Amino acid sequence: RIKWLEENKDIQKTMVPHLGYELLQGNGVVHGKLFGGCIEVLEFAKETVLWPEINEDTILFFETSEEMPHPDQLLYWLRNYAVTGVLTSAKAILFGKPCEEKYKDEYREVIKKVVKEFNIKCPILLDMCFGHNEPMHIIPYGVLAEVNCESKTFSILESGVS
């Protein structure tokens, strides 16, 4: 990881191969509109006019920042989203690979714990390459996407810009 500093703008990153997504649960193929992002930033938007309705047509995506929050904080946030119906209403949930893979195993256990506590049934993919990790991809809001549990793939089906 290269820090986002002006003096680092010409440093070439080392390519990090991605070993594939982990399917935590689910089967078949589901489609939905994308909403999510950095979970720390989403906390600022929660219950404001910026927060959309989360329903059975929503594919949620979450990732943590370069601040690498402690797993207990992730547990707090996810339980909060479960209690408010955000997690239990979603069509699928995607989790980005943690920055520098810190807490990767601990985050997986936190996610599994919340899934069990709240009986979340939707497909869940882990170790996705978006947000504050390498390799880094951007996920657009509001476009149609597909999660294929059989092939452990994620596809964006519409253009992210008009």
ChimeraX commands (.cxc) that place a marker at each C-alpha (Angstrom):
marker #1 position 0.00,0.00,0.00 radius 0.5
marker #1 position 1.25,3.44,-0.94 radius 0.5
marker #1 position -0.08,6.32,1.16 radius 0.5
marker #1 position -2.20,8.87,-0.73 radius 0.5
marker #1 position 0.31,11.70,-0.54 radius 0.5
marker #1 position 1.33,14.17,-3.25 radius 0.5
marker #1 position 4.97,13.07,-3.08 radius 0.5
marker #1 position 3.91,9.47,-3.82 radius 0.5
marker #1 position 1.95,10.26,-7.01 radius 0.5
marker #1 position 4.61,8.86,-9.37 radius 0.5
marker #1 position 5.37,5.68,-7.43 radius 0.5
marker #1 position 4.13,2.64,-9.29 radius 0.5
marker #1 position 2.14,0.17,-7.23 radius 0.5
marker #1 position 3.10,-3.49,-7.08 radius 0.5
marker #1 position 0.41,-5.67,-8.60 radius 0.5
marker #1 position -1.23,-7.92,-6.02 radius 0.5
marker #1 position -3.00,-10.95,-7.46 radius 0.5
marker #1 position -6.52,-11.58,-6.27 radius 0.5
marker #1 position -7.23,-15.17,-5.31 radius 0.5
marker #1 position -11.01,-14.94,-5.75 radius 0.5
marker #1 position -14.00,-14.14,-3.63 radius 0.5
marker #1 position -15.13,-16.20,-0.67 radius 0.5
marker #1 position -18.77,-17.26,-0.67 radius 0.5
marker #1 position -19.89,-17.16,2.94 radius 0.5
marker #1 position -23.41,-18.30,2.08 radius 0.5
marker #1 position -25.98,-18.38,-0.69 radius 0.5
marker #1 position -26.85,-20.16,-3.89 radius 0.5
marker #1 position -28.16,-19.32,-7.30 radius 0.5
marker #1 position -27.96,-15.95,-9.02 radius 0.5
marker #1 position -29.40,-12.72,-7.60 radius 0.5
marker #1 position -29.80,-9.26,-9.10 radius 0.5
marker #1 position -30.20,-5.92,-7.38 radius 0.5
marker #1 position -29.30,-2.24,-7.28 radius 0.5
marker #1 position -26.03,-1.35,-5.55 radius 0.5
marker #1 position -25.69,0.73,-2.38 radius 0.5
marker #1 position -22.93,0.89,0.18 radius 0.5
marker #1 position -19.34,1.96,0.62 radius 0.5
marker #1 position -16.91,2.60,3.40 radius 0.5
marker #1 position -18.75,1.59,6.57 radius 0.5
marker #1 position -17.19,4.41,8.60 radius 0.5
marker #1 position -18.47,7.01,6.10 radius 0.5
marker #1 position -21.89,5.34,5.83 radius 0.5
marker #1 position -22.32,6.00,9.55 radius 0.5
marker #1 position -22.50,9.73,8.72 radius 0.5
marker #1 position -25.21,9.20,6.09 radius 0.5
marker #1 position -27.37,6.78,8.10 radius 0.5
marker #1 position -30.89,8.06,8.79 radius 0.5
marker #1 position -30.35,11.21,6.69 radius 0.5
marker #1 position -31.88,12.24,3.36 radius 0.5
marker #1 position -28.83,10.66,1.70 radius 0.5
marker #1 position -29.77,7.19,2.92 radius 0.5
marker #1 position -31.90,5.25,0.40 radius 0.5
marker #1 position -34.55,2.68,1.19 radius 0.5
marker #1 position -32.89,-0.70,1.56 radius 0.5
marker #1 position -35.15,-3.47,0.32 radius 0.5
marker #1 position -35.19,-6.86,-1.37 radius 0.5
marker #1 position -33.86,-5.23,-4.56 radius 0.5
marker #1 position -30.69,-3.88,-2.89 radius 0.5
marker #1 position -27.25,-5.41,-3.04 radius 0.5
marker #1 position -25.32,-3.88,-0.15 radius 0.5
marker #1 position -21.57,-3.44,-0.19 radius 0.5
marker #1 position -19.38,-2.61,2.80 radius 0.5
marker #1 position -15.69,-2.08,3.30 radius 0.5
marker #1 position -13.48,-0.63,5.99 radius 0.5
marker #1 position -11.03,2.25,5.61 radius 0.5
marker #1 position -7.28,2.57,5.91 radius 0.5
marker #1 position -7.89,3.32,9.59 radius 0.5
marker #1 position -8.54,-0.42,9.96 radius 0.5
marker #1 position -11.20,-0.33,12.70 radius 0.5
marker #1 position -11.05,-2.95,15.42 radius 0.5
marker #1 position -13.33,-5.99,14.86 radius 0.5
marker #1 position -15.44,-4.96,17.89 radius 0.5
marker #1 position -16.34,-1.75,16.05 radius 0.5
marker #1 position -17.37,-3.72,12.96 radius 0.5
marker #1 position -19.51,-5.95,15.19 radius 0.5
marker #1 position -21.24,-2.86,16.62 radius 0.5
marker #1 position -21.94,-1.40,13.17 radius 0.5
marker #1 position -23.22,-4.66,11.67 radius 0.5
marker #1 position -25.49,-5.37,14.64 radius 0.5
marker #1 position -26.87,-1.86,14.29 radius 0.5
marker #1 position -27.58,-2.43,10.58 radius 0.5
marker #1 position -29.21,-5.77,11.39 radius 0.5
marker #1 position -31.44,-4.36,14.14 radius 0.5
marker #1 position -32.63,-1.56,11.85 radius 0.5
marker #1 position -33.48,-4.08,9.10 radius 0.5
marker #1 position -30.77,-2.98,6.67 radius 0.5
marker #1 position -28.99,-6.35,6.57 radius 0.5
marker #1 position -32.11,-8.49,6.78 radius 0.5
marker #1 position -33.79,-6.62,3.88 radius 0.5
marker #1 position -30.92,-6.86,1.40 radius 0.5
marker #1 position -30.87,-9.11,-1.66 radius 0.5
marker #1 position -27.14,-9.81,-1.17 radius 0.5
marker #1 position -24.25,-8.37,0.84 radius 0.5
marker #1 position -20.69,-7.84,-0.38 radius 0.5
marker #1 position -17.72,-7.20,1.90 radius 0.5
marker #1 position -14.49,-5.70,0.64 radius 0.5
marker #1 position -11.17,-7.21,1.58 radius 0.5
marker #1 position -9.78,-5.24,4.55 radius 0.5
marker #1 position -6.99,-2.74,3.96 radius 0.5
marker #1 position -3.64,-4.55,4.13 radius 0.5
marker #1 position -5.77,-7.58,5.05 radius 0.5
marker #1 position -5.54,-6.55,8.70 radius 0.5
marker #1 position -8.26,-8.26,10.75 radius 0.5
marker #1 position -9.30,-10.35,7.72 radius 0.5
marker #1 position -9.98,-13.47,9.79 radius 0.5
marker #1 position -11.46,-11.51,12.70 radius 0.5
marker #1 position -13.83,-9.61,10.38 radius 0.5
marker #1 position -14.96,-12.90,8.83 radius 0.5
marker #1 position -15.82,-14.22,12.31 radius 0.5
marker #1 position -17.70,-11.00,13.17 radius 0.5
marker #1 position -19.72,-11.24,9.95 radius 0.5
marker #1 position -20.52,-14.91,10.60 radius 0.5
marker #1 position -21.59,-14.06,14.15 radius 0.5
marker #1 position -24.02,-11.34,13.01 radius 0.5
marker #1 position -25.39,-13.55,10.22 radius 0.5
marker #1 position -26.16,-16.25,12.78 radius 0.5
marker #1 position -27.53,-13.89,15.46 radius 0.5
marker #1 position -29.96,-12.23,13.04 radius 0.5
marker #1 position -30.69,-15.22,10.80 radius 0.5
marker #1 position -29.57,-13.39,7.66 radius 0.5
marker #1 position -30.32,-15.60,4.66 radius 0.5
marker #1 position -29.15,-13.62,1.62 radius 0.5
marker #1 position -26.00,-14.43,-0.38 radius 0.5
marker #1 position -22.80,-12.98,1.11 radius 0.5
marker #1 position -19.45,-12.61,-0.66 radius 0.5
marker #1 position -16.24,-11.74,1.19 radius 0.5
marker #1 position -12.79,-10.56,0.10 radius 0.5
marker #1 position -14.10,-8.36,-2.71 radius 0.5
marker #1 position -11.68,-5.94,-4.39 radius 0.5
marker #1 position -13.22,-2.52,-3.86 radius 0.5
marker #1 position -12.56,0.38,-1.58 radius 0.5
marker #1 position -9.47,0.66,0.59 radius 0.5
marker #1 position -7.66,-2.48,-0.53 radius 0.5
marker #1 position -5.51,-3.84,-3.34 radius 0.5
marker #1 position -6.31,-4.46,-6.13 radius 0.5
marker #1 position -8.77,-1.58,-5.95 radius 0.5
marker #1 position -12.01,-1.22,-7.91 radius 0.5
marker #1 position -14.84,1.27,-7.65 radius 0.5
marker #1 position -18.49,0.24,-7.31 radius 0.5
marker #1 position -21.13,2.72,-8.57 radius 0.5
marker #1 position -24.34,3.45,-6.67 radius 0.5
marker #1 position -27.78,2.53,-7.93 radius 0.5
marker #1 position -26.88,0.37,-10.90 radius 0.5
marker #1 position -28.03,-3.17,-11.50 radius 0.5
marker #1 position -25.56,-5.87,-10.47 radius 0.5
marker #1 position -25.44,-9.65,-10.25 radius 0.5
marker #1 position -24.08,-12.02,-7.63 radius 0.5
marker #1 position -23.59,-15.54,-8.93 radius 0.5
marker #1 position -23.08,-17.84,-5.97 radius 0.5
marker #1 position -22.34,-20.87,-8.10 radius 0.5
marker #1 position -19.36,-19.28,-9.86 radius 0.5
marker #1 position -18.52,-16.89,-6.97 radius 0.5
marker #1 position -18.67,-13.92,-9.32 radius 0.5
marker #1 position -19.92,-10.37,-9.15 radius 0.5
marker #1 position -20.91,-8.39,-12.25 radius 0.5
marker #1 position -22.09,-4.84,-12.78 radius 0.5
marker #1 position -24.79,-5.02,-15.44 radius 0.5
marker #1 position -25.40,-1.31,-16.13 radius 0.5
marker #1 position -23.20,1.66,-16.81 radius 0.5
marker #1 position -22.16,3.61,-13.72 radius 0.5
marker #1 position -22.34,6.89,-15.66 radius 0.5
marker #1 position -24.86,8.36,-18.06 radius 0.5
marker link #1:1,2 radius 0.2
marker link #1:2,3 radius 0.2
marker link #1:3,4 radius 0.2
marker link #1:4,5 radius 0.2
marker link #1:5,6 radius 0.2
marker link #1:6,7 radius 0.2
marker link #1:7,8 radius 0.2
marker link #1:8,9 radius 0.2
marker link #1:9,10 radius 0.2
marker link #1:10,11 radius 0.2
marker link #1:11,12 radius 0.2
marker link #1:12,13 radius 0.2
marker link #1:13,14 radius 0.2
marker link #1:14,15 radius 0.2
marker link #1:15,16 radius 0.2
marker link #1:16,17 radius 0.2
marker link #1:17,18 radius 0.2
marker link #1:18,19 radius 0.2
marker link #1:19,20 radius 0.2
marker link #1:20,21 radius 0.2
marker link #1:21,22 radius 0.2
marker link #1:22,23 radius 0.2
marker link #1:23,24 radius 0.2
marker link #1:24,25 radius 0.2
marker link #1:25,26 radius 0.2
marker link #1:26,27 radius 0.2
marker link #1:27,28 radius 0.2
marker link #1:28,29 radius 0.2
marker link #1:29,30 radius 0.2
marker link #1:30,31 radius 0.2
marker link #1:31,32 radius 0.2
marker link #1:32,33 radius 0.2
marker link #1:33,34 radius 0.2
marker link #1:34,35 radius 0.2
marker link #1:35,36 radius 0.2
marker link #1:36,37 radius 0.2
marker link #1:37,38 radius 0.2
marker link #1:38,39 radius 0.2
marker link #1:39,40 radius 0.2
marker link #1:40,41 radius 0.2
marker link #1:41,42 radius 0.2
marker link #1:42,43 radius 0.2
marker link #1:43,44 radius 0.2
marker link #1:44,45 radius 0.2
marker link #1:45,46 radius 0.2
marker link #1:46,47 radius 0.2
marker link #1:47,48 radius 0.2
marker link #1:48,49 radius 0.2
marker link #1:49,50 radius 0.2
marker link #1:50,51 radius 0.2
marker link #1:51,52 radius 0.2
marker link #1:52,53 radius 0.2
marker link #1:53,54 radius 0.2
marker link #1:54,55 radius 0.2
marker link #1:55,56 radius 0.2
marker link #1:56,57 radius 0.2
marker link #1:57,58 radius 0.2
marker link #1:58,59 radius 0.2
marker link #1:59,60 radius 0.2
marker link #1:60,61 radius 0.2
marker link #1:61,62 radius 0.2
marker link #1:62,63 radius 0.2
marker link #1:63,64 radius 0.2
marker link #1:64,65 radius 0.2
marker link #1:65,66 radius 0.2
marker link #1:66,67 radius 0.2
marker link #1:67,68 radius 0.2
marker link #1:68,69 radius 0.2
marker link #1:69,70 radius 0.2
marker link #1:70,71 radius 0.2
marker link #1:71,72 radius 0.2
marker link #1:72,73 radius 0.2
marker link #1:73,74 radius 0.2
marker link #1:74,75 radius 0.2
marker link #1:75,76 radius 0.2
marker link #1:76,77 radius 0.2
marker link #1:77,78 radius 0.2
marker link #1:78,79 radius 0.2
marker link #1:79,80 radius 0.2
marker link #1:80,81 radius 0.2
marker link #1:81,82 radius 0.2
marker link #1:82,83 radius 0.2
marker link #1:83,84 radius 0.2
marker link #1:84,85 radius 0.2
marker link #1:85,86 radius 0.2
marker link #1:86,87 radius 0.2
marker link #1:87,88 radius 0.2
marker link #1:88,89 radius 0.2
marker link #1:89,90 radius 0.2
marker link #1:90,91 radius 0.2
marker link #1:91,92 radius 0.2
marker link #1:92,93 radius 0.2
marker link #1:93,94 radius 0.2
marker link #1:94,95 radius 0.2
marker link #1:95,96 radius 0.2
marker link #1:96,97 radius 0.2
marker link #1:97,98 radius 0.2
marker link #1:98,99 radius 0.2
marker link #1:99,100 radius 0.2
marker link #1:100,101 radius 0.2
marker link #1:101,102 radius 0.2
marker link #1:102,103 radius 0.2
marker link #1:103,104 radius 0.2
marker link #1:104,105 radius 0.2
marker link #1:105,106 radius 0.2
marker link #1:106,107 radius 0.2
marker link #1:107,108 radius 0.2
marker link #1:108,109 radius 0.2
marker link #1:109,110 radius 0.2
marker link #1:110,111 radius 0.2
marker link #1:111,112 radius 0.2
marker link #1:112,113 radius 0.2
marker link #1:113,114 radius 0.2
marker link #1:114,115 radius 0.2
marker link #1:115,116 radius 0.2
marker link #1:116,117 radius 0.2
marker link #1:117,118 radius 0.2
marker link #1:118,119 radius 0.2
marker link #1:119,120 radius 0.2
marker link #1:120,121 radius 0.2
marker link #1:121,122 radius 0.2
marker link #1:122,123 radius 0.2
marker link #1:123,124 radius 0.2
marker link #1:124,125 radius 0.2
marker link #1:125,126 radius 0.2
marker link #1:126,127 radius 0.2
marker link #1:127,128 radius 0.2
marker link #1:128,129 radius 0.2
marker link #1:129,130 radius 0.2
marker link #1:130,131 radius 0.2
marker link #1:131,132 radius 0.2
marker link #1:132,133 radius 0.2
marker link #1:133,134 radius 0.2
marker link #1:134,135 radius 0.2
marker link #1:135,136 radius 0.2
marker link #1:136,137 radius 0.2
marker link #1:137,138 radius 0.2
marker link #1:138,139 radius 0.2
marker link #1:139,140 radius 0.2
marker link #1:140,141 radius 0.2
marker link #1:141,142 radius 0.2
marker link #1:142,143 radius 0.2
marker link #1:143,144 radius 0.2
marker link #1:144,145 radius 0.2
marker link #1:145,146 radius 0.2
marker link #1:146,147 radius 0.2
marker link #1:147,148 radius 0.2
marker link #1:148,149 radius 0.2
marker link #1:149,150 radius 0.2
marker link #1:150,151 radius 0.2
marker link #1:151,152 radius 0.2
marker link #1:152,153 radius 0.2
marker link #1:153,154 radius 0.2
marker link #1:154,155 radius 0.2
marker link #1:155,156 radius 0.2
marker link #1:156,157 radius 0.2
marker link #1:157,158 radius 0.2
marker link #1:158,159 radius 0.2
marker link #1:159,160 radius 0.2
marker link #1:160,161 radius 0.2
marker link #1:161,162 radius 0.2
view
